[in-house]
Amino acid sequence: MATTPTDAPIRRMPFLKGLLPINRAQLPHDVVAGITLAALGIPEVMGYTKISGTPTVTGLYTILLPLVAFALLGASRHLVVAADSATAAILASSLVAVAALGSPEYVGLTSEVALAVAVLLVLARVLRLGFLADFLSRSALIGFLTGVGIQVAVGELSGLFGLAKQGHGPLLQLASVFQRLGELSLVTTVLSFSVLAVILGCKRFVPRAPGALIAVIGSIVGSVVFNFSQHGIEVIGKVPSGLPSLSLPPLHPAHMEQVLVTAASCFIVIIAQSAATARAYANRYNERGDDNLDIVGLAGANAVAALTGTFVVNGSPTKTEMVDDAGGRTQFAHLTTAVIVLLVLLFLTGPLSFLPAAVLSAIVFMIGVKLIDVKGMTELFRVQKDEFLIALITAGVVVFVDVMHGILAAVLLSLLDHTRYSYRLRTRVLTPHPSGHWDAHQVAPDLFAAPGIVAYRFEADVFYANSGRFMEEVLKLVEQTNAPVKWVVIDASEIFNIDYTAGKTLQQLREELERRGVGIATVAVPEGVLEELETYRALAGEPGHHRMFLTVEEAVVVLRDVQPPSPAPTPAPPAKPA
């Protein structure tokens, strides 16, 4: 497609890709989507502060300047960057070990973590580490978010009943709630379940209605009219008005290790979840994504989050879907949301102080329930039971240990799954078909490409973990075949990488075959490992009878009339001493 003169400068611009080029016909839809995001997202981010253990106003800060920073610096036209339940849960589970939730020191540490995350993201961009998003598998992410959902939902049960939160971890918290049901506040419980009914009712009967916002406004009106605080219903209290002040977060050298560990955990979730979400919407609208430029946007968003005294922000799948469902297609929708949040901070924080705490507990409880991916877990169990086990273990670690170790489990299990997948041999023996193509069979003896020639295909990269099994299977094919084998043709056309260990193993395999009087030939293509194989041949010093071909058919035609190497003489045993 030809590039118009007006498009060319836009494409060269390193930033503003989420805003440009401007489609005037789309702007009204983006404004409406931004209003929708504000209506649905404001109660949600206020709820996330209950998860993160920070003041309510910090939730509003996450969808002000961080939202603007990503809109200006990121590449995705769709990704919404704001507070997220997963990273909020990581903060609370990690930093509570060094500071009390909600204390000034704790809030400062959350901003310090956001700054550390921004630095890690900048390093990731400089080193072009956008590909790291691929190392947290979808199955592990499903399990991780499901575990976080269970933890978040159970953690809010006490708030639903007007009870003080007790116990560490979901199991103890659940047991604590059941033990104290006789002490629950009836008015708080009625209010909580009324809010849940409004949210679920809107979702069921009027899906586009902002159920959480309706519940928030209704409860604030009720709190003002009926003075909820005088009837045993706790309210969130004063919410600071005005813009957040810009300043570097206070540094706590004594807690630096904990800050960096927490930041690293958040970094992994941010990279994986943001990239997965941005890619999904870029594919949906046939757009070209840029993971590395999105990392710049995420770094900028977390930097301004740190400077405005709030906590880590992340690409949010739920908020991105809110905007998309409302018709938003560019970051102008998110700028609209930021303007509305600015107006709320300037003029509407007074009414927010009357908001019952139980309403936020109900909203967060619903957020937790939505995170429990029953559909995803069921689908994994049905189609890929080994990956279901990965998801289940990851969720279990989050629930029974903590979120931090859940992240470690998710990454480790993803890498182990990748290694296991590469380690598992996907091999075939090829035989000619009368029509001219090659039939691929499960590996078994007495299957020949031509008299005396076995064609063996390996359909994975060869590396240190599977090279031994590769060699063992080839030798078994030679030894267990009834008819004599003269040549083994290794079809490496599906192999695109051979590490040093595998290269040395191939040399050893050639020596073992030649000792048996069997020649070895390799089929490799220039796009694969042809150059690597040539390098290892040169490294061996003596190419011997190892021949290289571009196709299996070519190898069979040439080798049909070529004699294999003579068997190497068996070394004589050492003479016994007289």
Backbone hydrogen bonds, N-H to C=O, Kabsch-Sander energy under -0.5 kcal/mol:
donor,donor_aa,acceptor,acceptor_aa,energy
4,T,2,A,-0.5
7,D,4,T,-0.7
8,A,4,T,-1.7
10,I,6,T,-0.7
11,R,7,D,-2.3
12,R,8,A,-1.4
13,M,9,P,-1.0
13,M,10,I,-0.7
16,L,72,L,-2.3
17,K,74,G,-0.5
18,G,74,G,-0.8
19,L,16,L,-1.2
20,L,16,L,-2.7
24,R,22,I,-0.7
26,Q,23,N,-1.2
27,L,23,N,-1.2
29,H,26,Q,-0.5
30,D,26,Q,-2.0
31,V,27,L,-2.3
32,V,28,P,-2.2
33,A,29,H,-2.4
34,G,30,D,-2.4
35,I,31,V,-2.1
36,T,32,V,-2.3
37,L,33,A,-2.6
38,A,34,G,-2.1
39,A,35,I,-2.4
40,L,36,T,-2.5
41,G,37,L,-3.5
42,I,38,A,-2.1
44,E,40,L,-0.9
45,V,41,G,-3.0
46,M,42,I,-1.9
47,G,43,P,-1.7
48,Y,44,E,-1.8
49,T,45,V,-0.8
49,T,46,M,-0.5
50,K,47,G,-1.5
51,I,47,G,-0.8
52,S,48,Y,-2.8
53,G,49,T,-1.6
54,T,49,T,-1.4
58,T,55,P,-1.3
59,G,55,P,-0.5
59,G,56,T,-1.4
60,L,56,T,-0.8
61,Y,57,V,-1.7
62,T,58,T,-1.1
63,I,59,G,-0.5
63,I,60,L,-1.1
64,L,61,Y,-1.4
68,V,64,L,-1.7
69,A,65,L,-3.1
70,F,66,P,-2.1
71,A,67,L,-1.8
72,L,68,V,-1.9
73,L,69,A,-2.2
74,G,70,F,-2.8
81,V,79,L,-0.5
82,A,80,V,-0.6
82,A,314,N,-2.2
88,A,84,D,-2.1
89,A,85,S,-2.3
90,I,86,A,-1.8
91,L,87,T,-2.2
92,A,88,A,-2.1
93,S,89,A,-2.4
94,S,90,I,-1.6
95,L,91,L,-2.8
96,V,92,A,-1.1
97,A,94,S,-1.2
98,V,95,L,-1.9
99,A,95,L,-1.5
102,G,53,G,-1.2
103,S,100,A,-2.0
107,V,103,S,-2.6
108,G,104,P,-2.3
109,L,105,E,-1.9
110,T,106,Y,-2.1
111,S,107,V,-1.7
112,E,108,G,-2.1
113,V,109,L,-2.4
114,A,110,T,-1.8
115,L,111,S,-2.1
116,A,112,E,-2.3
117,V,113,V,-2.7
118,A,114,A,-2.0
119,V,115,L,-2.0
120,L,116,A,-2.4
121,L,117,V,-2.5
122,V,118,A,-2.1
123,L,119,V,-2.4
124,A,120,L,-2.3
125,R,121,L,-2.0
126,V,122,V,-2.6
127,L,123,L,-2.4
128,R,125,R,-1.2
129,L,124,A,-3.4
132,L,129,L,-2.1
133,A,130,G,-1.6
134,D,131,F,-2.3
135,F,132,L,-1.9
136,L,133,A,-0.9
137,S,135,F,-0.7
141,L,137,S,-2.3
142,I,138,R,-2.4
143,G,139,S,-2.2
144,F,140,A,-2.7
145,L,141,L,-2.7
146,T,142,I,-2.1
147,G,143,G,-2.4
148,V,144,F,-2.5
149,G,145,L,-2.5
150,I,146,T,-2.3
151,Q,147,G,-2.4
152,V,148,V,-3.0
153,A,149,G,-2.8
154,V,150,I,-2.5
155,G,151,Q,-2.0
156,E,152,V,-0.9
156,E,153,A,-0.9
157,L,154,V,-1.3
160,L,156,E,-1.7
161,F,157,L,-1.2
162,G,159,G,-0.9
163,L,158,S,-3.1
169,G,167,G,-0.6
173,Q,169,G,-2.3
174,L,170,P,-2.6
175,A,171,L,-2.4
176,S,172,L,-2.4
177,V,173,Q,-1.9
178,F,174,L,-2.1
179,Q,175,A,-2.1
180,R,176,S,-1.1
180,R,177,V,-0.6
181,L,178,F,-0.9
183,E,180,R,-2.3
184,L,181,L,-1.3
185,S,161,F,-2.6
186,L,184,L,-0.7
189,T,185,S,-2.5
190,V,186,L,-2.4
191,L,187,V,-2.2
192,S,188,T,-2.8
193,F,189,T,-2.4
194,S,190,V,-1.8
195,V,191,L,-2.3
196,L,192,S,-2.2
197,A,193,F,-2.0
198,V,194,S,-2.1
199,I,195,V,-2.6
200,L,196,L,-2.8
201,G,197,A,-2.5
202,C,198,V,-2.5
203,K,199,I,-2.0
204,R,200,L,-2.2
205,F,201,G,-3.0
206,V,201,G,-0.6
206,V,202,C,-1.6
209,A,206,V,-2.3
211,G,209,A,-1.9
214,I,210,P,-2.6
215,A,211,G,-2.3
216,V,212,A,-2.4
217,I,213,L,-2.9
218,G,214,I,-2.7
219,S,215,A,-2.4
220,I,216,V,-2.2
221,V,217,I,-2.5
222,G,218,G,-2.5
223,S,219,S,-2.5
224,V,220,I,-2.3
225,V,221,V,-2.7
226,F,222,G,-2.9
227,N,223,S,-0.8
228,F,223,S,-0.9
230,Q,227,N,-1.7
231,H,228,F,-2.2
232,G,229,S,-0.7
233,I,228,F,-1.9
234,E,232,G,-0.7
236,I,355,L,-2.6
237,G,353,S,-1.5
242,G,345,L,-2.9
247,S,245,S,-0.6
247,S,307,L,-2.5
255,H,252,H,-1.7
256,M,253,P,-1.3
259,V,255,H,-2.4
260,L,256,M,-2.6
261,V,257,E,-2.3
262,T,258,Q,-2.3
263,A,259,V,-2.7
264,A,260,L,-2.5
265,S,261,V,-1.9
266,C,262,T,-2.5
267,F,263,A,-2.8
268,I,264,A,-1.9
269,V,265,S,-1.7
270,I,266,C,-2.9
271,I,267,F,-2.7
272,A,268,I,-2.3
273,Q,269,V,-3.0
274,S,270,I,-2.1
275,A,271,I,-1.7
276,A,272,A,-2.2
277,T,273,Q,-2.0
278,A,274,S,-2.8
279,R,275,A,-2.7
280,A,276,A,-1.8
281,Y,277,T,-1.9
282,A,278,A,-2.1
283,N,279,R,-2.6
284,R,280,A,-1.7
285,Y,281,Y,-1.5
286,N,283,N,-1.2
287,E,282,A,-3.4
289,G,287,E,-0.7
294,D,290,D,-2.2
295,I,291,D,-1.7
296,V,292,N,-1.2
297,G,293,L,-1.9
298,L,294,D,-2.6
299,A,295,I,-2.5
300,G,296,V,-2.6
301,A,297,G,-2.4
302,N,298,L,-2.3
303,A,299,A,-2.2
304,V,300,G,-2.3
305,A,301,A,-1.6
306,A,302,N,-2.2
307,L,303,A,-2.1
308,T,304,V,-1.5
309,G,306,A,-1.1
310,T,305,A,-2.6
314,N,82,A,-3.0
316,S,80,V,-3.1
320,T,316,S,-2.1
321,E,317,P,-2.0
322,M,318,T,-1.9
323,V,319,K,-2.1
324,D,320,T,-2.3
325,D,321,E,-2.9
326,A,322,M,-1.4
327,G,324,D,-1.4
328,G,323,V,-2.6
331,Q,18,G,-2.4
333,A,330,T,-1.5
335,L,331,Q,-1.9
336,T,332,F,-1.9
337,T,333,A,-1.7
338,A,334,H,-2.1
339,V,335,L,-1.9
340,I,336,T,-1.9
341,V,337,T,-2.6
342,L,338,A,-2.2
343,L,339,V,-2.0
344,V,340,I,-2.2
345,L,341,V,-2.6
346,L,342,L,-1.9
347,F,343,L,-2.4
348,L,344,V,-2.3
352,L,348,L,-1.0
353,S,349,T,-1.0
353,S,350,G,-1.2
354,F,351,P,-1.8
355,L,352,L,-2.0
357,A,234,E,-2.4
358,A,234,E,-0.6
359,V,356,P,-1.0
360,L,356,P,-1.0
361,S,357,A,-2.0
362,A,358,A,-2.3
363,I,359,V,-2.3
364,V,360,L,-2.9
365,F,361,S,-2.5
366,M,362,A,-2.0
367,I,363,I,-1.9
368,G,364,V,-2.6
369,V,365,F,-2.3
370,K,366,M,-2.4
371,L,367,I,-1.5
372,I,368,G,-0.9
372,I,369,V,-0.7
373,D,371,L,-1.1
374,V,372,I,-1.9
377,M,373,D,-2.5
378,T,374,V,-2.7
379,E,375,K,-2.5
380,L,376,G,-2.4
381,F,377,M,-2.4
382,R,378,T,-2.0
383,V,379,E,-2.4
384,Q,380,L,-2.8
388,F,384,Q,-2.0
389,L,385,K,-1.9
390,I,386,D,-1.3
391,A,387,E,-2.4
392,L,388,F,-2.7
393,I,389,L,-2.6
394,T,390,I,-2.4
395,A,391,A,-2.5
396,G,392,L,-2.5
397,V,393,I,-2.4
398,V,394,T,-2.0
399,V,395,A,-2.4
400,F,396,G,-3.2
401,V,397,V,-2.1
402,D,397,V,-1.1
406,G,402,D,-1.5
407,I,403,V,-2.1
408,L,404,M,-1.8
409,A,405,H,-2.7
410,A,406,G,-2.5
411,V,407,I,-2.5
412,L,408,L,-2.8
413,L,409,A,-2.9
414,S,410,A,-1.9
415,L,411,V,-2.4
416,L,412,L,-2.7
417,D,413,L,-2.5
418,H,414,S,-2.3
419,T,415,L,-2.7
420,R,416,L,-3.1
421,Y,417,D,-2.5
422,S,418,H,-2.2
423,Y,419,T,-2.7
424,R,420,R,-2.3
427,T,425,L,-0.6
428,R,457,R,-2.1
429,V,441,H,-2.0
430,L,455,A,-2.5
431,T,439,D,-2.1
433,H,437,H,-2.5
436,G,433,H,-2.5
439,D,431,T,-3.2
441,H,429,V,-2.5
441,H,439,D,-0.5
448,F,446,D,-0.6
449,A,453,I,-2.5
450,A,453,I,-1.2
453,I,450,A,-2.9
454,V,487,W,-2.4
455,A,430,L,-0.6
456,Y,454,V,-0.6
456,Y,489,V,-3.1
457,R,428,R,-3.2
458,F,491,D,-1.6
459,E,426,R,-2.7
459,E,457,R,-0.5
462,V,497,N,-1.5
463,F,461,D,-0.6
466,N,463,F,-1.1
467,S,463,F,-1.9
470,F,466,N,-2.1
471,M,467,S,-2.3
472,E,468,G,-2.3
473,E,469,R,-2.3
474,V,470,F,-1.8
475,L,471,M,-2.3
476,K,472,E,-2.0
477,L,473,E,-2.0
478,V,474,V,-1.7
479,E,475,L,-2.5
480,Q,476,K,-2.6
481,T,477,L,-0.6
486,K,452,G,-2.9
486,K,484,P,-0.5
487,W,452,G,-2.4
488,V,519,G,-2.4
489,V,454,V,-3.3
489,V,487,W,-0.5
490,I,488,V,-0.7
490,I,521,A,-3.3
491,D,456,Y,-3.3
491,D,489,V,-0.8
492,A,490,I,-1.2
492,A,523,V,-2.5
495,I,492,A,-1.6
499,D,462,V,-1.5
503,G,499,D,-2.5
504,K,500,Y,-2.4
505,T,501,T,-1.9
506,L,502,A,-2.2
507,Q,503,G,-1.6
508,Q,504,K,-2.1
509,L,505,T,-2.6
510,R,506,L,-2.2
511,E,507,Q,-2.0
512,E,508,Q,-2.4
513,L,509,L,-2.5
514,E,510,R,-2.5
515,R,511,E,-1.9
516,R,512,E,-0.7
516,R,513,L,-0.9
517,G,514,E,-1.4
518,V,513,L,-2.8
519,G,486,K,-3.0
521,A,488,V,-2.6
522,T,547,R,-3.0
523,V,490,I,-3.1
524,A,522,T,-0.6
524,A,549,F,-2.3
528,G,525,V,-1.9
529,V,495,I,-0.5
530,L,525,V,-1.2
533,L,529,V,-2.7
534,E,530,L,-2.1
535,T,531,E,-2.2
536,Y,532,E,-2.3
537,R,533,L,-2.2
538,A,534,E,-2.3
539,L,535,T,-2.3
540,A,536,Y,-1.6
541,G,537,R,-0.7
541,G,538,A,-0.9
546,H,543,P,-1.9
547,R,520,I,-1.3
547,R,545,H,-0.9
549,F,522,T,-2.7
555,A,551,T,-1.9
556,V,552,V,-2.6
557,V,553,E,-2.4
558,V,554,E,-2.2
559,L,555,A,-2.6
560,R,556,V,-1.5
561,D,558,V,-0.7
562,V,559,L,-1.6
568,A,514,E,-0.8
